[in-house]
Amino acid sequence: MDDAYTEYENGYVLTEGDRILAVGSGQLPPADRVVDCRGGILLPGFVNLHCHASMVPFRTMGDDCPDRLRRFLFPLENEALTPELVYLGAKYGIGEMLLSGITTFVDMYYFEEEVARACLETGMQGFLGETVISQKTPDSEGDEGGLLLTEDFLRKYAVSDRIHSIVAPHGTTTVSESALRSCGELANRYDALLTLHVSEMDYEMDYFRQQGLTPIGYLDRLSLLSDRLLAAHCIHLSEEDLLRMQKTGVRMAHCIGSNAKAGKGIAPVRDAAAHGIPFGFGTDGPSSGNTLSLFDQMRLLAVSQKTAYHDRSLFPAREIVRAATRGGAEALGMKDAGVLRPGFQADLVLVSVDRPALYPLYNPYSALVYGACAADVSLVMTGGVLRVRDGKLVNANIFSLRNDLEAALPPFRRAAEKYADTI
Ligand SMILES: [Zn+2]
């Protein structure tokens, strides 16, 4: 993933502490420990730019139900979400992400402290933000509470290596104008990333259209467009929106799996890329995109953009792999991640090519985008420590994480029963 897309046949990566020390091929340099990665493709860890990992309990609930967010997701969250569920959901979701090769993710939810705890226990790198929304939430009465929790969180993790606290207002129509402005001020004051759902919902587009605006135009009016803004979804963008994003350095989290499943539309990623807007992939939450795997997002980007524009040459596979790794790191402003290069973070993924569908292999990027899936990930290192080996978590067991979550779920399931005709 360097500028020349260098490939090392029979290559090695030497790490020390949490950094890459050397990359090359041929004779191995002296090392305390050697892990044999033969028969696989080693690449930088995947970066997931948009997630609500703790929403695992909602998975497969009302997947085909229109307006599920307002019909049952918001009410059920307020009724049944507890810090314990957020923690156990995050542990499971992070376990699932590590197993699919994701080494860094962006998360916005409630009780975000619990997500941070899950990250620290698992070695996942997290850009985490408490959701600020102008309505009652599981952990506050409205946006004032969310802003206070956000500032506490920003202070607490100001110097953490693996946790980056961010500011996460929910969306352009779900947060009041004054709270959105406060979010922008907090992000500036603490030099933090700002992220929110943008140009995603039909009702959001209608709302701004009636005022002769677009969501991006509105954010511009609030002076929130900048290179610290990571805009999630961005399905509906006008040419003027693209120019504004280009001029101000806004980054984009493309969530094709979630967007397409909900029938919301296909984001103009071709045009965003042509404008030089940095972008990477987001899985969205486990009940929006269903899998927490960037393999699915990579393939969906290829098929959706090529189909939408009737052009097979759009987004060659290696550009897609770049977006999932280095592109994601760049969208987060990380200058030392997403590339196998000395001095960079030792966050690595080994993808096995043993499965029948991955043979023969002329082009590793094609194999990763068109043939591979999360189950092919055999080894993952984050911060220089092995987290996945032989396709299994090293320090945990995904089935015991599931059992722990399952044991805490009965009150949530009972609360969900009243929506039985919808879900
Ligand atoms: Zn989302």
Residues whose N, C-alpha, C, O or C-beta is under 5 A from the ligand:
A	BS01	ZN	D284
